[in-house]
């Protein structure tokens, strides 16, 4: 059960499908590839994986956030450290206008652990990460997964056990994996 703090609840909510202001990231390129190949309906289109140097983005943080990270010797905020600096979204939003903070959620459940989760958050519910990165191209790279390679990549991920049954432990993940794995191949 999460601590009764905003950042714990938001992390848990995001990982179970609720819409939040958090953007979900992973440290694992395999997990990123899984999400780029998880839906057969998207196999006709190229996949896109964003890689952000979140350590460099820390240089653009407001002083209170940057100072807290430096004091702790951390590269990404923890939910607890974020709660100390900004216990509410309103307080977070008032820290500055134009930044992205990355934070690691607590290991609240196996989903978060198995997906090597990391979240980003911006100080406005209307801010868009792609637009922010467009003006800071030195902070990110985009990797295109060509549509014609998606079946091969998906097959290799299945062989490496990077599947829904691992990334979403429990009956829902197993059912999703079974449905995908045993569905007729399209295209």
C-alpha positions as YAML, in Angstrom:
chain: A
units: angstrom
residues:
- id: 1
  name: UNK
  ca: [0.00, 0.00, 0.00]
- id: 2
  name: UNK
  ca: [1.44, 3.39, -0.91]
- id: 3
  name: UNK
  ca: [2.19, 6.04, 1.65]
- id: 4
  name: UNK
  ca: [-0.58, 8.56, 1.78]
- id: 5
  name: UNK
  ca: [1.31, 11.10, -0.34]
- id: 6
  name: UNK
  ca: [0.39, 12.56, -3.69]
- id: 7
  name: UNK
  ca: [3.42, 11.28, -5.60]
- id: 8
  name: UNK
  ca: [2.91, 7.69, -4.42]
- id: 9
  name: UNK
  ca: [-0.75, 7.73, -5.39]
- id: 10
  name: UNK
  ca: [-0.06, 9.32, -8.79]
- id: 11
  name: UNK
  ca: [2.59, 6.68, -9.57]
- id: 12
  name: UNK
  ca: [0.23, 3.87, -8.62]
- id: 13
  name: UNK
  ca: [-2.66, 5.41, -10.55]
- id: 14
  name: UNK
  ca: [-0.54, 5.90, -13.69]
- id: 15
  name: UNK
  ca: [0.72, 2.32, -13.62]
- id: 16
  name: UNK
  ca: [-2.83, 1.03, -13.46]
- id: 17
  name: UNK
  ca: [-4.10, 3.04, -16.41]
- id: 18
  name: UNK
  ca: [-5.53, 6.24, -14.93]
- id: 19
  name: UNK
  ca: [-4.81, 9.45, -16.77]
- id: 20
  name: UNK
  ca: [-2.41, 11.67, -14.85]
- id: 21
  name: UNK
  ca: [0.05, 14.42, -15.65]
- id: 22
  name: UNK
  ca: [2.85, 11.89, -15.40]
- id: 23
  name: UNK
  ca: [4.57, 10.60, -18.50]
- id: 24
  name: UNK
  ca: [5.71, 7.00, -18.17]
- id: 25
  name: UNK
  ca: [9.32, 6.11, -19.09]
- id: 26
  name: UNK
  ca: [11.54, 3.09, -18.59]
- id: 27
  name: UNK
  ca: [15.23, 2.55, -18.03]
- id: 28
  name: UNK
  ca: [15.01, -0.62, -20.16]
- id: 29
  name: UNK
  ca: [15.30, -0.53, -23.95]
- id: 30
  name: UNK
  ca: [13.61, -3.96, -24.00]
- id: 31
  name: UNK
  ca: [10.59, -2.64, -22.13]
- id: 32
  name: UNK
  ca: [10.43, 0.33, -24.51]
- id: 33
  name: UNK
  ca: [10.50, -2.06, -27.47]
- id: 34
  name: UNK
  ca: [7.74, -4.11, -25.86]
- id: 35
  name: UNK
  ca: [5.43, -1.10, -25.75]
- id: 36
  name: UNK
  ca: [6.37, -0.22, -29.36]
- id: 37
  name: UNK
  ca: [5.28, -3.72, -30.44]
- id: 38
  name: UNK
  ca: [2.45, -4.53, -28.05]
- id: 39
  name: UNK
  ca: [-0.50, -3.82, -30.37]
- id: 40
  name: UNK
  ca: [-0.89, -5.58, -33.70]
- id: 41
  name: UNK
  ca: [-3.14, -2.77, -34.90]
- id: 42
  name: UNK
  ca: [-0.06, -0.50, -34.96]
- id: 43
  name: UNK
  ca: [2.19, -2.88, -36.90]
- id: 44
  name: UNK
  ca: [1.61, -1.11, -40.22]
- id: 45
  name: UNK
  ca: [3.20, 2.05, -38.82]
- id: 46
  name: UNK
  ca: [6.75, 2.73, -37.71]
- id: 47
  name: UNK
  ca: [7.29, 2.72, -33.96]
- id: 48
  name: UNK
  ca: [9.03, 5.55, -32.16]
- id: 49
  name: UNK
  ca: [11.08, 5.36, -28.99]
- id: 50
  name: UNK
  ca: [12.27, 8.50, -27.25]
- id: 51
  name: UNK
  ca: [15.47, 8.49, -25.23]
- id: 52
  name: UNK
  ca: [15.96, 11.48, -22.94]
- id: 53
  name: UNK
  ca: [19.13, 12.30, -21.05]
- id: 54
  name: UNK
  ca: [17.30, 13.08, -17.84]
- id: 55
  name: UNK
  ca: [20.56, 13.85, -16.03]
- id: 56
  name: UNK
  ca: [21.11, 16.74, -18.43]
- id: 57
  name: UNK
  ca: [17.51, 17.90, -17.97]
- id: 58
  name: UNK
  ca: [18.33, 18.33, -14.28]
- id: 59
  name: UNK
  ca: [20.50, 21.33, -15.18]
- id: 60
  name: UNK
  ca: [17.31, 23.11, -16.22]
- id: 61
  name: UNK
  ca: [15.42, 22.40, -13.00]
- id: 62
  name: UNK
  ca: [14.42, 25.24, -10.68]
- id: 63
  name: UNK
  ca: [16.96, 25.76, -7.89]
- id: 64
  name: UNK
  ca: [14.86, 24.09, -5.17]
- id: 65
  name: UNK
  ca: [14.57, 20.85, -7.16]
- id: 66
  name: UNK
  ca: [18.14, 20.91, -8.46]
- id: 67
  name: UNK
  ca: [19.50, 21.66, -5.00]
- id: 68
  name: UNK
  ca: [17.52, 18.81, -3.44]
- id: 69
  name: UNK
  ca: [18.87, 16.37, -6.05]
- id: 70
  name: UNK
  ca: [22.45, 17.56, -5.56]
- id: 71
  name: UNK
  ca: [22.18, 17.41, -1.77]
- id: 72
  name: UNK
  ca: [21.08, 13.77, -2.01]
- id: 73
  name: UNK
  ca: [23.55, 12.87, -4.80]
- id: 74
  name: UNK
  ca: [20.69, 11.62, -6.97]
- id: 75
  name: UNK
  ca: [20.15, 11.69, -10.74]
- id: 76
  name: UNK
  ca: [16.36, 11.43, -10.51]
- id: 77
  name: UNK
  ca: [14.02, 12.55, -7.78]
- id: 78
  name: UNK
  ca: [12.46, 9.93, -5.56]
- id: 79
  name: UNK
  ca: [8.77, 10.27, -4.78]
- id: 80
  name: UNK
  ca: [9.73, 10.98, -1.17]
- id: 81
  name: UNK
  ca: [12.19, 13.75, -2.09]
- id: 82
  name: UNK
  ca: [9.64, 15.27, -4.46]
- id: 83
  name: UNK
  ca: [7.09, 15.21, -1.64]
- id: 84
  name: UNK
  ca: [9.52, 17.12, 0.60]
- id: 85
  name: UNK
  ca: [10.12, 19.84, -2.00]
- id: 86
  name: UNK
  ca: [6.59, 20.01, -3.44]
- id: 87
  name: UNK
  ca: [3.92, 18.05, -1.55]
- id: 88
  name: UNK
  ca: [1.14, 19.21, -3.92]
- id: 89
  name: UNK
  ca: [0.79, 19.76, -7.67]
- id: 90
  name: UNK
  ca: [0.15, 23.45, -7.01]
- id: 91
  name: UNK
  ca: [3.43, 23.78, -5.14]
- id: 92
  name: UNK
  ca: [5.22, 21.86, -7.90]
- id: 93
  name: UNK
  ca: [3.73, 24.14, -10.56]
- id: 94
  name: UNK
  ca: [4.88, 27.26, -8.68]
- id: 95
  name: UNK
  ca: [8.53, 26.11, -8.72]
- id: 96
  name: UNK
  ca: [9.01, 27.41, -12.28]
- id: 97
  name: UNK
  ca: [7.56, 27.68, -15.76]
- id: 98
  name: UNK
  ca: [9.68, 25.67, -18.14]
- id: 99
  name: UNK
  ca: [11.24, 22.46, -16.85]
- id: 100
  name: UNK
  ca: [10.83, 18.71, -16.68]
- id: 101
  name: UNK
  ca: [11.40, 16.74, -13.50]
- id: 102
  name: UNK
  ca: [12.05, 13.01, -13.59]
- id: 103
  name: UNK
  ca: [11.26, 10.87, -10.59]
- id: 104
  name: UNK
  ca: [11.49, 7.23, -9.73]
- id: 105
  name: UNK
  ca: [8.34, 5.82, -8.21]
- id: 106
  name: UNK
  ca: [8.58, 3.70, -5.10]
- id: 107
  name: UNK
  ca: [8.46, -0.05, -5.67]
- id: 108
  name: UNK
  ca: [4.75, -0.16, -4.86]
- id: 109
  name: UNK
  ca: [4.01, -3.22, -6.96]
- id: 110
  name: UNK
  ca: [5.62, -5.66, -9.38]
- id: 111
  name: UNK
  ca: [4.51, -3.65, -12.41]
- id: 112
  name: UNK
  ca: [6.61, -0.68, -11.41]
- id: 113
  name: UNK
  ca: [9.60, -2.89, -10.61]
- id: 114
  name: UNK
  ca: [9.37, -5.12, -13.70]
- id: 115
  name: UNK
  ca: [8.90, -2.18, -16.06]
- id: 116
  name: UNK
  ca: [11.94, -0.31, -14.68]
- id: 117
  name: UNK
  ca: [9.67, 2.68, -14.28]
- id: 118
  name: UNK
  ca: [10.57, 6.34, -14.33]
- id: 119
  name: UNK
  ca: [8.15, 9.26, -14.64]
- id: 120
  name: UNK
  ca: [8.43, 12.80, -15.92]
- id: 121
  name: UNK
  ca: [6.30, 15.74, -14.92]
- id: 122
  name: UNK
  ca: [6.06, 19.30, -16.19]
- id: 123
  name: UNK
  ca: [4.73, 22.36, -14.31]
- id: 124
  name: UNK
  ca: [1.57, 22.67, -16.37]
- id: 125
  name: UNK
  ca: [-1.21, 20.23, -17.20]
- id: 126
  name: UNK
  ca: [-1.10, 21.61, -20.76]
- id: 127
  name: UNK
  ca: [2.65, 21.22, -21.33]
- id: 128
  name: UNK
  ca: [3.80, 18.70, -23.93]
- id: 129
  name: UNK
  ca: [7.09, 16.86, -23.64]
- id: 130
  name: UNK
  ca: [7.57, 16.59, -27.41]
- id: 131
  name: UNK
  ca: [7.22, 20.37, -27.78]
- id: 132
  name: UNK
  ca: [9.58, 20.98, -24.87]
- id: 133
  name: UNK
  ca: [12.20, 18.66, -26.37]
- id: 134
  name: UNK
  ca: [11.82, 20.22, -29.81]
- id: 135
  name: UNK
  ca: [13.58, 23.31, -28.42]
- id: 136
  name: UNK
  ca: [16.24, 21.23, -26.62]
- id: 137
  name: UNK
  ca: [17.29, 18.68, -29.20]
- id: 138
  name: UNK
  ca: [20.59, 18.00, -27.40]
- id: 139
  name: UNK
  ca: [18.62, 16.32, -24.59]
- id: 140
  name: UNK
  ca: [16.88, 13.60, -26.57]
- id: 141
  name: UNK
  ca: [17.12, 11.11, -29.39]
- id: 142
  name: UNK
  ca: [14.35, 9.38, -31.27]
- id: 143
  name: UNK
  ca: [14.78, 5.81, -32.43]
- id: 144
  name: UNK
  ca: [12.50, 4.69, -35.24]
- id: 145
  name: UNK
  ca: [11.44, 1.05, -35.28]
- id: 146
  name: UNK
  ca: [10.48, 0.40, -38.92]
- id: 147
  name: UNK
  ca: [7.11, -1.27, -39.36]
- id: 148
  name: UNK
  ca: [8.70, -4.09, -41.36]
- id: 149
  name: UNK
  ca: [10.83, -5.07, -38.35]
- id: 150
  name: UNK
  ca: [8.09, -5.08, -35.72]
- id: 151
  name: UNK
  ca: [7.18, -8.77, -36.11]
- id: 152
  name: UNK
  ca: [10.82, -9.84, -35.77]
- id: 153
  name: UNK
  ca: [11.40, -7.60, -32.76]
- id: 154
  name: UNK
  ca: [8.18, -8.82, -31.12]
- id: 155
  name: UNK
  ca: [9.25, -12.43, -31.69]
- id: 156
  name: UNK
  ca: [12.67, -11.81, -30.13]
- id: 157
  name: UNK
  ca: [11.09, -10.04, -27.13]
- id: 158
  name: UNK
  ca: [8.77, -13.01, -26.60]
- id: 159
  name: UNK
  ca: [11.77, -15.35, -26.69]
- id: 160
  name: UNK
  ca: [13.51, -13.15, -24.10]
- id: 161
  name: UNK
  ca: [10.36, -13.22, -21.91]
- id: 162
  name: UNK
  ca: [9.71, -9.49, -22.28]
- id: 163
  name: UNK
  ca: [5.95, -10.03, -22.31]
- id: 164
  name: UNK
  ca: [2.74, -8.83, -20.72]
- id: 165
  name: UNK
  ca: [2.80, -11.70, -18.24]
- id: 166
  name: UNK
  ca: [6.11, -10.37, -16.85]
- id: 167
  name: UNK
  ca: [5.49, -6.63, -17.21]
- id: 168
  name: UNK
  ca: [1.93, -6.84, -15.86]
- id: 169
  name: UNK
  ca: [2.10, -9.64, -13.27]
- id: 170
  name: UNK
  ca: [-1.18, -11.27, -12.44]
- id: 171
  name: UNK
  ca: [-4.16, -12.65, -14.28]
- id: 172
  name: UNK
  ca: [-4.70, -9.53, -16.45]
- id: 173
  name: UNK
  ca: [-1.14, -9.65, -17.78]
- id: 174
  name: UNK
  ca: [-1.32, -13.38, -18.43]
- id: 175
  name: UNK
  ca: [-4.64, -13.02, -20.26]
- id: 176
  name: UNK
  ca: [-3.32, -10.15, -22.38]
- id: 177
  name: UNK
  ca: [-0.23, -12.16, -23.28]
- id: 178
  name: UNK
  ca: [-2.25, -15.27, -24.16]
- id: 179
  name: UNK
  ca: [-4.61, -13.24, -26.33]
- id: 180
  name: UNK
  ca: [-1.75, -11.54, -28.18]
- id: 181
  name: UNK
  ca: [0.49, -14.61, -28.45]
- id: 182
  name: UNK
  ca: [-2.20, -16.96, -29.75]
- id: 183
  name: UNK
  ca: [-4.07, -14.51, -31.99]
- id: 184
  name: UNK
  ca: [-3.72, -15.07, -35.72]
- id: 185
  name: UNK
  ca: [-0.86, -13.05, -37.12]
- id: 186
  name: UNK
  ca: [-2.10, -10.09, -39.13]
- id: 187
  name: UNK
  ca: [-0.35, -8.54, -42.11]
...
